[in-house]
Amino acid sequence: MNNRSLGAFRRFALAVLVSLLAAGSLAQAQDSIRIALPGEGDTLDPAYMSYVNSFSVASNIYSGLVRYQPGTIDLVPDLATSWDISEDGLTYTFHLRDDVVWQKGYGKFVAQDVVTSFERVMDPATGSRWQGELKNIDSIVAPDDVTVVFTLKAPNAAFLHSVSAFRQGLITNAKAVADGGEDYGRNPVGTGAYEFVEWTPGVQIVLKANPDFYLGKPAIDTATFVVIADESVRMLALQRGEVDIAMNLTNPEIYKTLAANANISTGEVTTSSSHGIDINTRMTPFDDVRVRQALYYALDRDLIAEVIWGGLATPAYSDLAPAYLGHTTDVPRYPYDPEKAKELLAEAGYPNGFKTTLYWLNTLSNELLGAIRAMWKDIGVDAEARVVDSGTWVATLGSGEAPLIVSLATRADPDVWYSSFFHSSAFPPGLNATFYDQVDDLIDAGRVESDPAKRAEIYAQIQRQVMSDLPYLPLYWPKHAHPYWNYVKGWDGRQQYDAWLFPVSVEQH
């Protein structure tokens, strides 16, 4: 057995046990919990899941080969107890648990289930948005019921993140998918800590504890995810005790109010997310780097982070957030300087500015949108706002038709970040809406480099290049805040919008 993965598993299991013991015995615990979500998501089928609200629920229903330790981007064993990597980095052999059963009577979990789950996502006929995340897989075989072997086309130091318990890495049962047909996304079956019970559209999703979960039955019997789209109403429901946890706190005034309540924890963690603006470098006038630099000099990111986000964000000076391997402060900097911005526009042939369109997600702060437009207006750039819903926003990113579009993204490894948003292989219909292709070789080199120190230097080089060329304007690094009552034990902060409830218990109150 791989000592590193075994050690990680033992630490993980111990942390879970401690969190349960800290909450007291199960006899003293509350048997239900209510979590407020900003939306119900799109589907609970991992092959098609796009929204974080879907993942918040699905993280409880499904398992992956590996899983993120809550609040971090550190990987720990899940369905796999350990794994071996060949010297050439092309073969990953996972050793699976032998005590896992599928929910709802679908039998014992075996290695072939892993094969069929990933092959379904990889099959072009499935039409999964996430098949590109698995394009480096050459073959998957199950030599026996507790072993699965992935062979890659090329070494990839970030491969484990591709098979983690996140979207395409959530393992499905082929028979359950076939039985569910078109309705499977609203009748999911997994091996996770909770089973799906019902979905009342626009109202709530109810889960119940899985008594056969491999780590034991969860402390909480029933988990209800309540849909409350308006943040003010969602957080008021928390303050009134109508819900126990409220996901996605972004309003700084509400944040201050909740922080002043000694019985509520705000639960914020600095994330691997970056929020910024994608610039379509194929469109005039954005094909001129001086124009892109002008737009960035015109943005007062300190004001954005401190005034608009008030404690829930940090000003960004690089595309790669500090949580990532290879983050560096040694990048070209663009301090707020509107006069410099005007000079650059004049040099580029736009002394009087120009008009353009900025696509904006309707769930993001209107105050932020107004501030950005006003700052650009100050240098003569009139950016018409086109506010769109989540579905249109995702589709617009994938169409490459937007001159400027707000980007809200998080990935768990720098290779996944750069491959998704800055590599030419991700040009639309992928997520590289900037059409930037100047760091392909460096991204490819970082992917196959196994030495962490050498990988870190490669990503530092990429940052310097990206911040010189500015296809993307980093605005801030957000904190994820999912506040909760102090009687909720084992929740703490969450990094990836997961709402994995197995480590969680609720004291009576």
VEXDREN-2710 file (C-alpha; in Angstrom, 1 decimal):
% VEXDREN-2710
k/r/px/py/pz
1/MET/0.0/0.0/0.0
2/ASN/1.2/3.5/-0.8
3/ASN/2.4/4.9/2.6
4/ARG/1.6/8.5/1.7
5/SER/-2.0/7.8/0.7
6/LEU/-2.5/5.4/3.6
7/GLY/-1.2/8.1/6.0
8/ALA/-3.5/10.7/4.5
9/PHE/-6.4/8.3/4.9
10/ARG/-5.7/7.7/8.5
11/ARG/-5.4/11.4/9.2
12/PHE/-8.7/12.0/7.4
13/ALA/-10.5/9.2/9.3
14/LEU/-9.2/10.5/12.6
15/ALA/-10.3/14.1/11.8
16/VAL/-13.8/12.8/11.0
17/LEU/-13.9/10.8/14.2
18/VAL/-12.8/13.8/16.3
19/SER/-15.4/16.0/14.8
20/LEU/-18.1/13.6/15.7
21/LEU/-16.9/13.0/19.2
22/ALA/-16.6/16.8/19.7
23/ALA/-20.2/17.2/19.1
24/GLY/-21.2/14.7/21.8
25/SER/-22.9/11.3/21.5
26/LEU/-25.4/10.7/18.7
27/ALA/-28.1/10.5/21.3
28/GLN/-27.5/14.2/22.1
29/ALA/-27.5/15.3/18.5
30/GLN/-30.2/16.8/16.4
31/ASP/-31.3/14.5/13.7
32/SER/-31.9/17.0/10.9
33/ILE/-30.2/20.0/9.3
34/ARG/-31.3/22.7/6.9
35/ILE/-28.9/24.3/4.5
36/ALA/-29.9/27.4/2.4
37/LEU/-28.7/27.5/-1.2
38/PRO/-28.8/30.5/-3.6
39/GLY/-30.3/28.2/-6.2
40/GLU/-31.2/24.6/-6.9
41/GLY/-28.7/24.0/-9.6
42/ASP/-29.3/22.3/-12.9
43/THR/-28.9/18.5/-12.5
44/LEU/-27.5/15.9/-10.1
45/ASP/-26.0/13.9/-13.0
46/PRO/-22.2/14.5/-12.8
47/ALA/-21.8/14.2/-16.5
48/TYR/-23.9/17.4/-17.1
49/MET/-23.6/19.2/-13.8
50/SER/-22.6/22.9/-14.3
51/TYR/-23.6/24.9/-11.2
52/VAL/-22.0/25.0/-7.8
53/ASN/-25.4/24.6/-6.2
54/SER/-25.7/21.2/-7.8
55/PHE/-22.3/20.2/-6.6
56/SER/-23.2/21.3/-3.0
57/VAL/-25.9/18.6/-3.0
58/ALA/-24.2/16.0/-5.1
59/SER/-21.1/16.0/-2.9
60/ASN/-23.2/14.1/-0.4
61/ILE/-24.7/11.6/-2.8
62/TYR/-21.6/10.5/-4.6
63/SER/-18.1/9.4/-3.9
64/GLY/-14.9/9.8/-6.0
65/LEU/-11.6/7.9/-6.1
66/VAL/-10.2/10.7/-4.0
67/ARG/-11.8/13.6/-2.2
68/TYR/-10.9/17.1/-1.1
69/GLN/-10.4/17.5/2.6
70/PRO/-13.1/20.0/3.5
71/GLY/-11.8/23.6/3.6
72/THR/-8.7/22.8/1.5
73/ILE/-7.6/21.7/-1.9
74/ASP/-5.7/18.7/-0.4
75/LEU/-6.6/15.3/-1.7
76/VAL/-7.4/12.3/0.6
77/PRO/-8.5/8.8/-0.2
78/ASP/-12.2/8.1/-0.9
79/LEU/-13.2/5.0/-2.8
80/ALA/-9.5/4.4/-3.4
81/THR/-7.5/3.5/-0.3
82/SER/-4.2/4.0/-2.1
83/TRP/-2.7/4.4/-5.5
84/ASP/0.6/3.7/-7.3
85/ILE/2.1/5.8/-10.1
86/SER/4.5/4.4/-12.7
87/GLU/7.9/5.8/-13.1
88/ASP/7.0/7.3/-16.5
89/GLY/3.9/9.0/-15.0
90/LEU/1.6/7.3/-17.5
91/THR/0.0/4.6/-15.3
92/TYR/-2.1/5.2/-12.2
93/THR/-3.2/2.0/-10.4
94/PHE/-5.9/2.6/-7.8
95/HIS/-6.6/0.1/-5.0
96/LEU/-10.3/0.3/-4.1
97/ARG/-12.3/-0.4/-0.9
98/ASP/-14.0/-3.7/-0.8
99/ASP/-16.8/-2.6/1.6
100/VAL/-18.8/-0.2/-0.5
101/VAL/-22.4/-0.7/-1.7
102/TRP/-24.6/1.3/-4.0
103/GLN/-27.6/3.1/-2.6
104/LYS/-31.2/2.0/-3.4
105/GLY/-30.3/-1.7/-3.9
106/TYR/-27.9/-1.4/-6.8
107/GLY/-25.5/-3.9/-5.3
108/LYS/-21.9/-3.9/-4.4
109/PHE/-19.5/-1.3/-5.8
110/VAL/-16.7/-2.8/-7.9
111/ALA/-13.9/-1.5/-10.1
112/GLN/-15.9/-1.9/-13.3
113/ASP/-18.2/0.8/-12.0
114/VAL/-15.3/3.2/-12.1
115/VAL/-14.5/2.2/-15.7
116/THR/-18.1/2.7/-17.0
117/SER/-18.6/5.9/-15.1
118/PHE/-15.6/7.6/-16.6
119/GLU/-16.1/6.1/-20.0
120/ARG/-19.6/7.5/-20.0
121/VAL/-18.3/11.1/-19.5
122/MET/-15.6/10.5/-22.1
123/ASP/-18.0/9.2/-24.8
124/PRO/-18.8/12.1/-27.2
125/ALA/-22.3/10.6/-27.6
126/THR/-22.9/11.5/-23.9
127/GLY/-22.3/15.2/-24.7
128/SER/-20.7/15.9/-21.3
129/ARG/-19.3/19.4/-20.9
130/TRP/-16.5/17.7/-18.9
131/GLN/-15.2/15.2/-21.4
132/GLY/-12.3/17.6/-22.1
133/GLU/-11.2/17.2/-18.5
134/LEU/-10.5/13.5/-19.3
135/LYS/-9.1/13.8/-22.8
136/ASN/-5.6/12.7/-21.6
137/ILE/-6.9/9.3/-20.6
138/ASP/-5.9/6.6/-23.1
139/SER/-7.6/3.6/-21.4
140/ILE/-9.2/2.4/-18.2
141/VAL/-9.3/-1.2/-17.2
142/ALA/-10.4/-3.2/-14.1
143/PRO/-8.2/-6.3/-13.8
144/ASP/-10.3/-7.3/-10.7
145/ASP/-13.1/-6.0/-8.5
146/VAL/-10.8/-3.9/-6.3
147/THR/-8.3/-2.5/-8.8
148/VAL/-8.6/0.0/-11.6
149/VAL/-5.8/1.1/-13.9
150/PHE/-5.7/4.4/-15.8
151/THR/-3.2/4.7/-18.7
152/LEU/-2.6/8.3/-19.8
153/LYS/-1.5/9.6/-23.2
154/ALA/1.0/11.9/-21.6
155/PRO/2.2/12.4/-18.0
156/ASN/0.0/14.8/-16.0
157/ALA/1.1/15.9/-12.5
158/ALA/-2.5/17.1/-11.8
159/PHE/-4.2/13.9/-12.9
160/LEU/-5.6/13.1/-9.4
161/HIS/-7.7/16.3/-9.5
162/SER/-9.4/15.0/-12.6
163/VAL/-10.6/11.9/-10.8
164/SER/-11.5/13.6/-7.5
165/ALA/-15.0/13.8/-6.1
166/PHE/-15.9/16.9/-8.2
167/ARG/-18.1/16.9/-11.3
168/GLN/-16.8/14.3/-13.7
169/GLY/-15.0/12.5/-10.9
170/LEU/-18.2/11.6/-9.1
171/ILE/-18.8/7.9/-9.7
172/THR/-22.2/6.8/-11.1
173/ASN/-23.8/3.4/-11.5
174/ALA/-24.4/2.4/-15.1
175/LYS/-27.6/0.5/-14.4
176/ALA/-29.0/3.3/-12.2
177/VAL/-28.3/5.8/-15.0
178/ALA/-30.0/3.5/-17.6
179/ASP/-33.0/3.0/-15.3
180/GLY/-33.4/6.7/-14.7
181/GLY/-33.1/7.7/-18.3
182/GLU/-33.7/11.3/-19.0
183/ASP/-34.9/11.8/-15.4
184/TYR/-31.7/10.4/-13.8
185/GLY/-30.4/13.9/-13.0
186/ARG/-33.3/14.3/-10.6
187/ASN/-33.2/10.7/-9.3
188/PRO/-29.5/10.1/-8.6
189/VAL/-27.9/7.0/-7.1
190/GLY/-24.4/7.0/-5.5
191/THR/-22.2/5.5/-2.8
192/GLY/-22.0/8.6/-0.7
193/ALA/-23.0/9.5/2.9
194/TYR/-26.5/10.6/1.9
195/GLU/-29.3/9.2/-0.4
196/PHE/-31.5/11.3/-2.5
197/VAL/-35.2/11.5/-1.4
198/GLU/-37.0/14.2/-3.3
199/TRP/-36.6/17.4/-5.3
200/THR/-39.3/20.0/-5.1
201/PRO/-38.5/22.4/-8.0
202/GLY/-37.7/25.9/-6.8
203/VAL/-38.2/24.9/-3.1
204/GLN/-35.9/22.2/-1.7
205/ILE/-33.9/19.0/-2.1
206/VAL/-34.1/16.4/0.6
207/LEU/-31.5/13.8/1.4
208/LYS/-31.5/11.0/4.1
209/ALA/-28.5/9.4/5.8
210/ASN/-27.1/6.3/4.0
211/PRO/-26.9/3.6/6.7
212/ASP/-24.5/1.6/4.5
213/PHE/-22.0/4.4/4.0
214/TYR/-18.5/2.9/4.2
215/LEU/-17.4/5.2/7.1
216/GLY/-20.6/4.5/9.0
217/LYS/-24.0/6.1/9.1
218/PRO/-23.8/10.0/9.3
219/ALA/-24.8/11.7/12.6
220/ILE/-27.6/13.6/10.9
221/ASP/-30.6/11.7/9.6
222/THR/-32.1/14.2/7.2
223/ALA/-30.5/17.0/5.2
224/THR/-32.8/19.6/3.5
225/PHE/-31.3/22.0/1.0
226/VAL/-33.6/25.0/0.9
227/VAL/-33.6/27.2/-2.2
228/ILE/-33.5/30.9/-1.2
229/ALA/-32.2/33.0/-4.1
230/ASP/-32.1/36.4/-2.5
231/GLU/-29.0/36.7/-0.3
232/SER/-30.6/39.1/2.2
233/VAL/-33.5/36.7/2.7
234/ARG/-31.2/33.7/2.8
235/MET/-29.1/35.3/5.6
236/LEU/-32.1/36.5/7.4
237/ALA/-33.4/32.9/7.5
238/LEU/-30.1/32.0/9.1
239/GLN/-30.4/34.8/11.7
240/ARG/-34.0/33.7/12.5
241/GLY/-32.9/30.1/13.0
242/GLU/-35.0/28.9/10.1
243/VAL/-31.8/27.3/8.6
244/ASP/-28.6/26.0/10.2
245/ILE/-26.2/26.9/7.4
246/ALA/-26.5/29.5/4.7
247/MET/-24.3/29.1/1.6
248/ASN/-22.5/31.9/-0.3
249/LEU/-22.3/35.0/1.8
250/THR/-21.1/37.9/-0.4
251/ASN/-22.7/41.1/1.0
252/PRO/-20.2/43.0/3.2
253/GLU/-22.9/44.7/5.3
254/ILE/-24.6/41.3/6.0
255/TYR/-21.1/39.9/6.7
256/LYS/-20.6/42.6/9.4
257/THR/-24.0/41.9/11.0
258/LEU/-23.4/38.1/11.2
259/ALA/-19.8/38.6/12.4
260/ALA/-21.2/40.6/15.4
261/ASN/-23.4/37.6/16.4
262/ALA/-21.5/35.5/18.9
263/ASN/-23.6/32.5/18.1
264/ILE/-22.9/32.5/14.4
265/SER/-19.6/31.7/12.7
266/THR/-19.0/33.4/9.3
267/GLY/-16.9/30.4/8.1
268/GLU/-14.9/32.3/5.5
269/VAL/-11.7/30.8/3.9
270/THR/-9.3/32.3/1.4
271/THR/-9.9/30.3/-1.8
272/SER/-8.2/29.2/-5.0
273/SER/-10.8/31.3/-6.9
274/SER/-10.1/34.3/-9.0
275/HIS/-12.7/36.8/-10.2
276/GLY/-11.8/39.0/-13.1
277/ILE/-12.7/40.0/-16.7
278/ASP/-11.9/38.0/-19.8
279/ILE/-10.9/40.1/-22.8
280/ASN/-11.5/38.8/-26.3
281/THR/-8.0/39.4/-27.8
282/ARG/-9.3/38.6/-31.3
283/MET/-11.6/41.6/-31.3
284/THR/-10.6/45.2/-32.1
285/PRO/-9.5/47.2/-30.1
286/PHE/-8.6/44.5/-27.6
287/ASP/-6.0/43.0/-29.9
288/ASP/-3.8/45.8/-28.8
289/VAL/-2.1/45.1/-25.5
290/ARG/-2.0/48.9/-24.7
291/VAL/-5.8/48.9/-24.6
292/ARG/-5.8/45.9/-22.3
293/GLN/-3.3/47.6/-20.0
294/ALA/-5.3/50.8/-20.1
295/LEU/-8.4/49.0/-18.9
296/TYR/-6.4/47.5/-16.0
297/TYR/-4.7/50.7/-14.9
298/ALA/-8.2/52.3/-14.7
299/LEU/-9.5/49.8/-12.1
300/ASP/-9.0/50.6/-8.5
301/ARG/-8.8/47.1/-7.1
302/ASP/-8.1/48.2/-3.6
303/LEU/-11.4/50.1/-3.5
304/ILE/-13.2/47.1/-5.1
305/ALA/-11.9/44.7/-2.4
306/GLU/-12.1/47.0/0.6
307/VAL/-15.3/49.0/-0.1
308/ILE/-17.4/46.8/-2.3
309/TRP/-16.5/43.4/-0.8
310/GLY/-15.5/44.7/2.7
311/GLY/-13.6/41.8/4.2
312/LEU/-14.7/39.2/1.8
313/ALA/-12.0/39.6/-0.9
314/THR/-8.3/40.5/-1.4
315/PRO/-7.1/42.7/-4.3
316/ALA/-5.6/40.6/-7.1
317/TYR/-2.3/41.4/-8.8
318/SER/-2.0/38.0/-10.6
319/ASP/-4.2/35.6/-12.4
320/LEU/-3.1/32.7/-10.1
321/ALA/-4.4/32.9/-6.5
322/PRO/-2.0/32.5/-3.6
323/ALA/-3.4/29.1/-2.7
324/TYR/-1.8/27.6/-5.8
325/LEU/1.5/25.9/-6.2
326/GLY/3.8/28.4/-8.1
327/HIS/2.0/31.6/-7.1
328/THR/4.5/34.5/-7.2
329/THR/4.5/38.2/-6.3
330/ASP/7.1/38.8/-9.0
331/VAL/4.8/39.8/-11.8
332/PRO/4.2/43.0/-13.8
333/ARG/2.0/45.3/-11.6
334/TYR/-0.7/47.8/-12.7
335/PRO/-1.5/50.1/-9.8
336/TYR/-4.5/52.3/-10.2
337/ASP/-3.5/55.2/-12.5
338/PRO/-6.3/56.6/-14.7
339/GLU/-3.9/59.1/-16.3
340/LYS/-1.6/56.4/-17.4
341/ALA/-4.6/54.6/-18.8
342/LYS/-5.6/57.6/-20.9
343/GLU/-2.0/57.9/-22.2
344/LEU/-2.0/54.3/-23.3
345/LEU/-5.4/54.7/-25.0
346/ALA/-4.1/57.7/-26.9
347/GLU/-1.0/55.8/-28.0
348/ALA/-3.2/53.0/-29.3
349/GLY/-5.2/55.4/-31.3
350/TYR/-8.2/55.9/-29.0
351/PRO/-7.7/59.4/-27.5
352/ASN/-11.4/59.7/-27.0
353/GLY/-12.0/56.2/-25.8
354/PHE/-14.5/53.8/-27.4
355/LYS/-17.7/51.9/-26.7
356/THR/-17.9/48.2/-25.9
357/THR/-20.0/45.6/-24.2
358/LEU/-19.4/43.9/-20.8
359/TYR/-21.3/40.7/-20.2
360/TRP/-22.2/40.3/-16.5
361/LEU/-23.6/37.5/-14.4
362/ASN/-26.9/38.5/-12.8
363/THR/-26.0/36.9/-9.4
364/LEU/-22.9/39.0/-9.0
365/SER/-22.8/42.4/-7.3
366/ASN/-24.5/45.2/-9.3
367/GLU/-22.5/47.7/-7.2
368/LEU/-19.3/46.1/-8.5
369/LEU/-20.6/46.3/-12.1
370/GLY/-21.4/50.0/-11.6
371/ALA/-18.0/50.7/-10.1
372/ILE/-16.1/49.0/-13.0
373/ARG/-18.2/50.9/-15.6
374/ALA/-17.7/54.2/-13.8
375/MET/-13.9/53.7/-13.6
376/TRP/-13.7/52.9/-17.3
377/LYS/-16.0/55.8/-18.1
378/ASP/-13.5/58.0/-16.4
379/ILE/-10.9/57.2/-19.1
380/GLY/-13.4/57.4/-22.0
381/VAL/-14.4/53.7/-22.3
382/ASP/-18.2/53.3/-22.4
383/ALA/-18.9/49.6/-21.5
384/GLU/-22.5/48.8/-22.0
385/ALA/-23.6/46.2/-19.4
386/ARG/-25.4/43.1/-20.7
387/VAL/-26.6/41.3/-17.6
388/VAL/-27.4/37.6/-18.2
389/ASP/-28.5/34.6/-16.2
390/SER/-26.2/31.7/-15.3
391/GLY/-27.1/29.6/-18.3
392/THR/-26.6/32.4/-20.8
393/TRP/-23.3/33.4/-19.1
394/VAL/-21.9/29.9/-19.4
395/ALA/-23.1/29.7/-23.0
396/THR/-21.5/33.1/-23.8
397/LEU/-18.2/32.0/-22.3
398/GLY/-18.3/28.9/-24.5
399/SER/-19.3/30.9/-27.7
400/GLY/-16.4/33.4/-27.6
401/GLU/-18.7/36.1/-28.8
402/ALA/-18.3/38.5/-25.8
403/PRO/-15.8/41.4/-26.1
404/LEU/-15.6/41.5/-22.3
405/ILE/-17.1/39.0/-19.9
406/VAL/-16.8/38.6/-16.1
407/SER/-15.1/35.4/-15.1
408/LEU/-15.7/33.6/-11.8
409/ALA/-13.6/30.5/-11.6
410/THR/-11.9/28.1/-9.2
411/ARG/-9.8/25.0/-10.0
412/ALA/-7.8/22.9/-7.6
413/ASP/-4.5/22.7/-9.4
414/PRO/-2.6/25.3/-11.5
415/ASP/-2.5/23.0/-14.5
416/VAL/-6.3/22.6/-14.4
417/TRP/-6.6/26.4/-14.1
418/TYR/-4.3/27.2/-17.0
419/SER/-5.5/24.3/-19.2
420/SER/-9.1/25.4/-18.7
421/PHE/-8.7/29.1/-19.3
422/PHE/-5.4/30.0/-21.0
423/HIS/-4.6/27.1/-23.4
424/SER/-5.5/27.1/-27.1
425/SER/-7.1/23.7/-26.7
426/ALA/-9.7/25.3/-24.6
427/PHE/-10.8/27.9/-27.2
428/PRO/-14.6/28.1/-27.5
429/PRO/-16.6/25.9/-27.1
430/GLY/-14.1/25.5/-24.2
431/LEU/-13.7/28.1/-21.5
432/ASN/-10.8/30.1/-23.0
433/ALA/-13.0/33.1/-24.0
434/THR/-9.9/35.3/-24.4
435/PHE/-8.5/33.3/-27.3
436/TYR/-5.1/33.7/-25.7
437/ASP/-2.5/31.1/-26.9
438/GLN/0.9/32.4/-25.8
439/VAL/1.7/30.0/-22.9
440/ASP/0.7/26.7/-24.4
441/ASP/4.2/25.3/-24.3
442/LEU/4.7/26.3/-20.7
443/ILE/1.3/24.9/-19.6
444/ASP/2.2/21.6/-21.4
445/ALA/5.6/21.6/-19.6
446/GLY/4.1/22.1/-16.2
447/ARG/1.6/19.3/-16.8
448/VAL/4.3/16.6/-17.2
449/GLU/6.8/18.0/-14.7
450/SER/6.8/15.8/-11.5
451/ASP/9.2/17.9/-9.4
452/PRO/7.1/20.4/-7.4
453/ALA/9.9/23.0/-7.3
454/LYS/10.3/22.9/-11.1
455/ARG/6.5/23.0/-11.6
456/ALA/6.3/26.0/-9.3
457/GLU/8.9/27.9/-11.4
458/ILE/7.0/27.0/-14.6
459/TYR/3.8/28.5/-13.2
460/ALA/5.7/31.6/-12.1
461/GLN/6.8/32.0/-15.7
462/ILE/3.3/31.7/-16.9
463/GLN/2.0/34.3/-14.5
464/ARG/4.7/36.8/-15.7
465/GLN/3.7/36.2/-19.3
466/VAL/0.0/36.4/-18.7
467/MET/0.3/39.5/-16.6
468/SER/2.4/41.1/-19.4
469/ASP/0.0/40.2/-22.1
470/LEU/-3.2/40.8/-20.0
471/PRO/-5.8/38.6/-21.8
472/TYR/-7.5/38.5/-18.4
473/LEU/-7.8/41.3/-15.8
474/PRO/-7.7/39.8/-12.3
475/LEU/-9.9/41.9/-9.9
476/TYR/-9.8/40.1/-6.6
477/TRP/-9.4/36.8/-4.8
478/PRO/-12.7/36.1/-3.0
479/LYS/-13.2/34.4/0.3
480/HIS/-15.8/31.7/0.4
481/ALA/-18.1/32.3/3.3
482/HIS/-20.9/29.9/4.3
483/PRO/-22.0/31.0/7.7
484/TYR/-23.5/28.7/10.3
485/TRP/-24.8/28.5/13.8
486/ASN/-22.2/27.5/16.4
487/TYR/-24.2/24.4/17.3
488/VAL/-23.3/23.0/13.9
489/LYS/-20.1/21.0/14.5
490/GLY/-17.6/19.9/11.9
491/TRP/-18.6/22.4/9.2
492/ASP/-15.9/25.1/9.5
493/GLY/-14.9/26.7/6.1
494/ARG/-15.4/25.2/2.7
495/GLN/-13.1/25.7/-0.3
496/GLN/-15.0/24.2/-3.3
497/TYR/-18.6/25.0/-2.5
498/ASP/-19.0/21.4/-1.4
499/ALA/-21.5/20.8/1.4
500/TRP/-20.2/17.4/2.5
501/LEU/-22.2/16.7/5.6
502/PHE/-20.6/13.4/6.9
503/PRO/-18.2/15.1/9.3
504/VAL/-21.1/17.4/10.5
505/SER/-23.3/17.0/13.5
506/VAL/-25.8/19.3/15.2
507/GLU/-26.1/19.8/18.9
508/GLN/-29.6/20.3/20.4
509/HIS/-30.4/24.0/20.8
END
